[in-house]
C-alpha cells in the first residue's frame, strides 16, 4: 500500500484510506461541523479499523486540511502521541531472525510504518498549527519531538532500507522545519543544534532537501550575528576537519554545495556563489574563490563574465599580472571593449605599477568617456583612476619637464574626481598623498584629517600619513603624539610601521637611546612574526605595509654607527661606517635582491659606488636616477646624484641636484610619503 492510499482528493469528494479500506470524509466532516469530535472519531475507527490515537491523528489532519487550525489543535491535544510512539517502537525495530531464519512479515512491517506515519504526521501538523497561531516555541518543541520519536523507533534515524514514502516525507519536512521554527522563536543556539542534527544524523534526506538545509545553515552562520562555536566533540570524526568558527563552517557548507553542483547532483543556484564570494572575500581568500570559479562547468557563466570574476579574485589575491591578462582578453575589441567595471579594474591594477601606468591611462580615459554616457556616478571613479595612473607614469618619465607636466595632470584629475565624489575615503587619501608629494603640506594636512574623519580613525595609513606630514613640517613632537595615539588603537601584530616611524621620530628629536629601544622592540616583533608564520609561508593575499627585517637591521645599524658603536653596528651587518666598503656593498645588494624597488638600498649602493672611482660613477648615476624615478622627492638621492655629477665634472648638473636637495630638506618627511600607499 503506497502513500497515495492514505488520502485521495478531487474536486467533488475526498476519501481517506488505511489498512486497505477507504471511506469518504463527507459524514466525518459533517460530524466535525456539528462539534461531535468523538462521533467523528468513532466513524474513522470503525470504518478504517484504527485505534484511538490513529483515528484522532487522522481526524486532526482533516481539520488542518480544512483550514480549521484551532480545531485541529484541539483534536491533537487530546492524543497521547508519545504513548502511541512507545507502542509502535517494538514493531518497527528490526528484530533478530528466529532460529529457523524466518524473516519478519512484510505486511506487518508495512502496517507498522503506516501507523507510524499517521502518528508522526499528527505531531508534525500540530507543530504547523502552533506555528500558524504564532506559538513558535511550542511549535519547535513539537517538531523536535517528531525527530526524537524517529530516533527512538529506528535508534539512529531512518535505516538504509525501503521505507514508506509518506513516512520519509514527514521526517524530511520535520528536519527542514525545525531550525526555521527555532530561528523564528529567537532560539538561535537551538537552531544551530537543529541544523547540525539535520546534517549529521541519518535521515535519508533527498538531495534537494539536504541542499536547502545546507544553504539555509550557511546563510544563518554568515549573517545572523550569532556565534555558533565549533561542533561538539561527540559529532566529530577522528582526523576529520572541524570548523573553528561561523565563517569556516559556512564556507565548508557552501563549498560542499558547489561540489555537488559540479558533480551534477544539484541544480545551479547563483546565490550559493554569491554567498561564497562574500565569505571568502571577508577572510581574504580570493585565491580560493578563483579556484571555485574555475571549477564551475562551462556554460553557467559567459566566458567574459568568468574572466572578469577571475580577474577580481586574482587582483584581490595580489596576482596582478594574471588579473590584468584576463582583463586584456575581456576588453579585446571582439569581446566587451566598453565594459566599464573591467576598464576601471584594469586601470586600478595598472595604477600600482609605474611601467603599466601608461596602459592604465588609456583604460581610465575610456572609462571616463563611457561613464559620461552610461553611468555618470562612476565618472568620479574614472577620474580617480586616471589621476593615480598619471601619478605613477610621471615616475618613469625621462625628462623633468615631462614629469612635471604629467604630475600636474594627475593632480588636476584627482581634483576633478573629488568635485564629483567628495566623500570617497580612498580618493581623499590619494589626494592627500599627491599634495604631500608636491610639498603642498597645508592641503595635504587638510585632506589627511578629512580622511581620518571619514574613516573614524580606524585606518592605520591615515594616522601614518598625518604623522609624516607633521614631520615634514618639522613638528616632530606632534608627530610622535599622533603615532602614540595610533599605537594605542592598533593591535600589537600590526604595530610594525608605527614603531618604525616612532624610532625615526626619536632620532629626529635627538633621542638616540629611546630610538634604539624602539628599534629593539620592533625587531622583536618582526622576528616573532617570522617565526609564527614560518620561513616558507605562502601569502595568498596582499598584505598591508609590513616592516622588512633587513630594513630594521639597517636602521638600527645606522643609528649605532652615528653613535660610533662600531661593534653593535657590525652585528647589524653595517660595515660602511668603518670603511669596509665591499662588505657593506654586499650587504646592501643582498637587501636589494629581496626587494628590487626598495629606494633606500638603491641610494646606499649608489653612494657607495660613487666612492669607488670614476669607473663606478655611471653605475652610481644609474642607480640614483632609478631611485628618483620611483621617489622624485627623495632628498638623499638628489644629494648623492649631485656628488656623482660633481666627481664626474658636470658642475651645472651637480648644482641643480644640490639645489633640489636643499629645497627638499626644508619639507622632508622622516619617511617617504609614498610608503603609506
Order of alpha helices (4+ residues) and beta strands (2+ residues): beta-beta-beta-alpha-alpha-alpha-alpha-alpha-alpha-alpha-alpha-alpha-alpha-alpha-alpha-alpha-alpha-alpha-alpha-alpha-alpha-alpha-alpha-alpha-alpha-alpha-alpha-alpha-alpha-alpha-alpha-alpha-alpha-alpha-alpha
